[in-house]
Amino acid sequence: MTRREEREGAWEDDGRTIVNMNVEGMPGYRRTFGEQSDAPEPARKREMVSPRETRMIMLASMKWAFLYSMGFALIIVLFILFCVKVWLI
């Protein structure tokens, strides 16, 4: 027996729920028996993206990737210039 058990006595679970952690969206979520049904949920209809929208998304992502890369390259060039002109004098 540990000191804590000697001091406080044996701990027993009385079965009360302080906070119900069965929340929708959490892993291990279980619906109550009354809410559960055997019928599967109807499949949601997915909205398809048009070819023009796909092209626009691709161009926008390529534009931001290019801008991000140019910013990173500019920082590297400025660091090299700093090293050559100021630091290594």
SULWONOR-V126690 format. One record per backbone hydrogen bond with DSSP energy under -1.0 kcal/mol. CO is the residue of the C=O (numbers start at 1). NH is the residue of the N-H. E is the energy in kcal/mol with one decimal. If there is no record, write none. Layout:
BEGIN
co->CO nh->NH e->E
co->CO nh->NH e->E
END
This chain:
BEGIN
co->2 nh->6 e->-2.1
co->3 nh->7 e->-2.5
co->4 nh->8 e->-3.1
co->5 nh->9 e->-2.0
co->21 nh->23 e->-1.7
co->23 nh->26 e->-2.0
co->26 nh->29 e->-1.3
co->32 nh->36 e->-1.3
co->50 nh->54 e->-2.4
co->51 nh->55 e->-2.4
co->52 nh->56 e->-2.3
co->53 nh->57 e->-2.4
co->54 nh->58 e->-2.4
co->55 nh->59 e->-2.7
co->56 nh->60 e->-2.4
co->57 nh->61 e->-2.4
co->58 nh->62 e->-2.4
co->59 nh->63 e->-2.4
co->60 nh->64 e->-2.2
co->61 nh->65 e->-2.1
co->62 nh->66 e->-2.4
co->63 nh->67 e->-2.6
co->64 nh->68 e->-2.4
co->65 nh->69 e->-2.4
co->66 nh->70 e->-2.6
co->67 nh->71 e->-2.2
co->68 nh->72 e->-2.2
co->69 nh->73 e->-2.6
co->70 nh->74 e->-2.5
co->71 nh->75 e->-2.0
co->72 nh->76 e->-2.0
co->73 nh->77 e->-2.6
co->74 nh->78 e->-2.6
co->75 nh->79 e->-2.1
co->76 nh->80 e->-2.4
co->77 nh->81 e->-2.6
co->78 nh->82 e->-2.3
co->79 nh->83 e->-2.5
co->80 nh->84 e->-2.4
co->81 nh->85 e->-2.9
co->82 nh->86 e->-2.1
co->82 nh->87 e->-2.1
co->83 nh->88 e->-1.9
END
